[in-house]
């Protein structure tokens, strides 16, 4: 169970990091700094962009938690969950805050992807529970 918790935290951090990178670069664009002013002003603007830096910190923390989750979960289960649930979170948040609105067909696609991942995770949950059964205790010899 702790590996699924680590995976859930990792995917939330991954989705948050991606969104923060987008919000951070929008702040950067609004600041009006460009390469014509030189590399140093652009670099300072990027490094002092707290949203962008927080997004990078979320990515780093995500890597640690995802790596931990892989200790106890097959990558064939962890990766699809990580990517698709994160994708769904990003689609919803981007629609709410970035004015990115998927078409009805895209929503059907997102729903089908989530159903597929749910099936993968459900099957894996059963397999993991079977694999984690405690070993039988041998009777003491006479």
N, C-alpha and C positions, 0 to 999 in steps of 0.2 A: 504494500500500500504506500509506503514512504517513497517508492520510486515513481508512482503515479502522481503523488503530491509534488515531488521535485519537477516532474514533467509539466504539470499544470502551472507551477510557478514560472518555469522556464518559458513556456509558451506565452504567458501573460507578459513577461518581461520582453520577449522577442517582439510581440505585437506592439507593445508600448514603445520600444526602441525604434521600430520602423516609423511609427506615427510621430514620435519626437523628432526624428531626422527630417521628416517632411515639414512639420511645423517649424523646426529650427531653420531649415533652408528657406522657408517663406519669410522668416524674420530677417535672414541674411539678404534676401532679394530686396526687401523693403528698406533696408539700410542703405541701399544704393552703392555699395562698395563693389568695384570691379577691378579686373586685372590691369586696366589702363592706369590705375592709380599706383600700381606696383604690387609686388607679391607680399611685402610686409604688412601693409594696411589690410589686405584681404585676409591674410593669415591671422592677424590680431582680431579682426572681426569674427572670424570663424571660432577662434579659441575662446573668445569672451561671450560667445552665444551660449547661455546657460542651458537652453532647451536642447541644443545640439550636443553639448557635453553630457547632459543627463541621459540622452539617448545612447551615447556611446557607453556610458557606465551601465545602462540596462543591458546592452549587448554583452558586455563583459560578464556580468552576473548571470545572464542567460546561459552563456557557454559553460560556466561552472556547474549550474544546476542541471543542464541538459546532459553533461558528461556524467554526473552522478546518476541521473535517471537511467542512462545506458548501462550502468553496472547491473541493474536488475531487470531491464526490459529489453526485449529484442528490438533492434533498430528497425526491423520491418513493421513494427507496431508503433514505436515511439516517433519515428520521423513523420509518417503520415498524419498522426495526431498533431504533432507540433506545427507542421506546415498548414494543414487545412483549417484547424480551429483558429490558428493565428490569422489566416487569410480571412475567415469569416468575421473575426473581430475587427480587422482593418476595414473591410467593406462597410460594416455598419458605422464605425466611427468616422470614416471618410465621408460617408453620406450625411452624417449629422453635422460635422464641423468643417469639411472641406468642399462642400457642395458637389461631391462626386456621387451621382445617382445612377446605380446600375439599372439596366433595362429589365423588364419582367423575365425575359429569357435568361439573363445573367443570374437573376434571383433563383430561377429554377435550377440552374447549374450549381450555384452555391449550395442549395438545399440537397441536391443529389450527391454532391461531394461530401457533405456532412453526414448524410445517411450512409454512404460507403465507409467513411471513417468510423462511424458508430458501429457498423457491422464488424470491421476489423478489430476494433477495441473490445467489443463484446466477446468475440471468439477468443481473443488473446487473454481476456480476463479468466475465462474458463480454463484455458491451457495453463496459465500461470498458477491458478489455484490447485490444479492437479499436480504440477511440478513441485509445489511447496509443501505437499503433505509431509508431516513429520514421519521419520522412519519408524518402523515398527520396533518395539523393544523386545529383544530376545529374552525368553524365559531363562531363569538361572538353571544351569545344569545340576543334576542331583548330586 
